[in-house]
Amino acid sequence: MKKRFQYLLSLFGLILAIFVLQKPLFMLYNRTFSSSCSAGDYLTVILHGLKLDLTVTGYFMSIPWLGLLLCTLFHRMNPRKILLPYFIIIALFTAVVVVVDASLYSFWNFKLDAMALFYLDSPSGAMASVSSMFIILRIFAVLLLAGLYSWLFVKITPAAFPPVKTATGKLRGILAMVVVGFVLFAFIRGGFKESTANAGRVYFSDNQFLNHSAVNPVFSFVYSLNISEDFAKQFDFFPEDERRANFEGLYPKEGETCVRLLKTERPNIVIILLESFSGNFIEPLGGEPGVTPNINRLSEEGIFFTQFYSNSFRTDRGIVSTLSGYPGLPTTSVMKLPAKSRNLPSIAKSLGKAGYKSGFLYGGDIDFTNMKSYFWGTGYHKIVSDTDFTLKEQHTHAWGVNDDITFDYLYNEICERKDSLWHIGFLTLSSHEPFTVPYNRFENRIVNAFAYTDECAGRFIDKLKKTPTWDNLLIILLADHGYCYPAGTLTVREPDYFHTPMLWLGGAITQPLKVNKPVNQTDLAATLLGQLNLPHDDFAFSRDVFSSSYTYPFVFFSFNNGFGFKDSTGVSVYDNHPDKAILEQPEHSPERIKKGKTILQTLYDDLGNYEL
């Protein structure tokens, strides 16, 4: 039995070593975030991460443990042949997860989880942010690691163990293996306390990069698979009666619109979602000067919302937040659940009841994250995407058609419209990785890409001003979400990430206005419909910010498994992994956290109640 225990111990140590070594490699690869980390930080990450490394190692050891138990009973069995397929599978799986986790972190700022699967049905879109060489190198890294792991696993596995010939010896061996199984179970469960293994166990710092580095990527991915469907049971912070009482009054529906922004109740409407358009690029919002001169000047001509906050951190969530008034969810995407998303209210549906014809324009793959299903299900009558442009135009950007081309298409579409009432939605794409655009005003390619989209939007507006269509036109410019700029100093867990622009323009505007009260992305639906004197009671998470009932301004935003809540008292940011606040300004506020938890719980209850 000694040889068997030595083998199990060696295999356990090898698997554990793989996960331990992954951590400094992950940190070194993401050097933008780790440049200021000390040697002590690396060591602390490894030590804290052991909790989950031991859990995953325990899982991976379960099959070899069972194989050795069988070899104790049947000594003629060859453990190397029995375990070879299993070793290849876990080696390949681990290699894929480790490489993808490290590669995606600089884009997403959180650990690999089940959300990555949402983008696999449109691989061309998912890979559009990176070059072919980027993909080739990662494939090579996966194959190299998988081969190395497989070889090491097989190398230390003997072809045979000394046979246990006596019944007494076999009994002792089985009892010993049962004890080993009990130890592995303890590792898998994370001990014998009430709480079981979870990502929050390895969080130890106010530096989120260090916390994320400590999380085992295999655990993060597999664990997220287990919580991705049972929505109504997730985030049950309060008993139902308490939740209902807490939620009362947060999104009031009574009251009348007190401020009229439009000359007419039936303008034609264009809603332009600017990809990743962070307030950090816009000077009137405190951003870098000179990047967006067109939005800067147009903000003096229209209705400019200076305290506008996006609700989420991804385009699929931002679209739903804007057009359906439904806040982005931290662990799933409503757009990827067509049986649910089609039941959502939407601006297009409400406008359709008033006689509007609605269309949507996007220069990329309309199937990405199930956008097409969402648009068709929520009231759009016409959808234009990359395949409606020439082959040459389709490849002017990694994600599809560059913004100068799509803005020109939108201009021509508007000028040719014959409908008496119409609405067009438009999602730009050029201000997105890899930020390759036909424009050269800034050396920094990221800043240059945002300046390019600003140039396209400004030229589009200026041309429209010269047409008769302008007089009855309302154009709403807003971001789908923010962007982590400057890199390494801003993350998706900070309020500034969600501080984005919203600007209303057009001949239908009565006069320029600065709106300085907090407004959420989800509030657009009720606010716009309020100006049109159309009902909006079905938008449960949207408020008419010009209504007499809007007496408690606040904003709510979410990131990967966390949320933020901001009101006149300050801001609280809460991470559900460690189950604690990671930012409280100017001081701790249980009330803000309670309201944020209430909204999150209500969202998931609402999501779980939709008919599948």
HELIX and SHEET records of a PDB file:
HELIX    1   1 LYS A    2  TYR A   29  1                                  28    
HELIX    2   2 ARG A   31  SER A   34  1                                   4    
HELIX    3   3 ALA A   39  LEU A   73  1                                  35    
HELIX    4   4 PRO A   79  TRP A  108  1                                  30    
HELIX    5   5 ALA A  114  TYR A  119  5                                   6    
HELIX    6   6 PRO A  123  ALA A  126  1                                   4    
HELIX    7   7 SER A  132  LYS A  155  1                                  24    
HELIX    8   8 ALA A  167  ARG A  189  1                                  23    
HELIX    9   9 ALA A  199  VAL A  202  5                                   4    
HELIX   10  10 GLN A  208  ALA A  214  1                                   7    
HELIX   11  11 PRO A  217  ASN A  226  1                                  10    
HELIX   12  12 PHE A  231  LYS A  233  5                                   3    
HELIX   13  13 GLU A  240  PHE A  247  1                                   8    
HELIX   14  14 GLY A  279  PHE A  281  5                                   3    
HELIX   15  15 GLU A  283  LEU A  285  5                                   3    
HELIX   16  16 PRO A  293  LEU A  298  1                                   6    
HELIX   17  17 THR A  315  SER A  324  1                                  10    
HELIX   18  18 VAL A  334  LYS A  336  5                                   3    
HELIX   19  19 PRO A  338  SER A  341  1                                   4    
HELIX   20  20 ILE A  347  LYS A  353  1                                   7    
HELIX   21  21 PHE A  368  ASN A  370  5                                   3    
HELIX   22  22 MET A  371  GLY A  377  1                                   7    
HELIX   23  23 ASP A  386  ASP A  388  5                                   3    
HELIX   24  24 LEU A  391  GLN A  394  1                                   4    
HELIX   25  25 ASP A  403  GLU A  416  1                                  14    
HELIX   26  26 ARG A  445  LEU A  464  1                                  20    
HELIX   27  27 PRO A  468  ASN A  472  5                                   5    
HELIX   28  28 PRO A  495  PHE A  498  1                                   4    
HELIX   29  29 ASP A  523  GLN A  531  1                                   9    
HELIX   30  30 PRO A  590  GLY A  608  1                                  19    
SHEET    1   A 8 LYS A 382  VAL A 384  0                                        
SHEET    2   A 8 LYS A 357  TYR A 362  1                                        
SHEET    3   A 8 TRP A 422  LEU A 427  1                                        
SHEET    4   A 8 ASN A 268  LEU A 274  1                                        
SHEET    5   A 8 LEU A 473  ALA A 479  1                                        
SHEET    6   A 8 MET A 502  LEU A 505 -1                                        
SHEET    7   A 8 ILE A 303  PHE A 305 -1                                        
SHEET    8   A 8 LEU A 513  VAL A 515  1                                        
SHEET    1   B 2 PHE A 308  TYR A 309  0                                        
SHEET    2   B 2 VAL A 519  ASN A 520  1                                        
SHEET    1   C 4 VAL A 555  PHE A 559  0                                        
SHEET    2   C 4 GLY A 562  ASP A 567 -1                                        
SHEET    3   C 4 GLY A 570  ASP A 575 -1                                        
SHEET    4   C 4 LYS A 580  GLN A 585 -1                                        
END                                                                             
